[in-house]
Amino acid sequence: MISAGWYEETCRADPSYPRLRLDREIVHRHDKRLGARLRHARLRHNAAPEEES
């Protein structure tokens, strides 16, 4: 288990840490919303990436 002071110690050691956590949370929520929209979309064709030969 992480101690209560772990977050504060990490923030003092690396001031950009809170910003990185925030960025990660924003990306996670965006990806989750996109996944939900794609699951519920009524797409006309199955999409697949092109294979390069």
Secondary structure, DSSP 4 states (H G I P E B T S, - for coil): ---TTHHHHHHHH-TTHHHHHHHHHHHHHHHHHHHHHHHH---SS---PPPP-
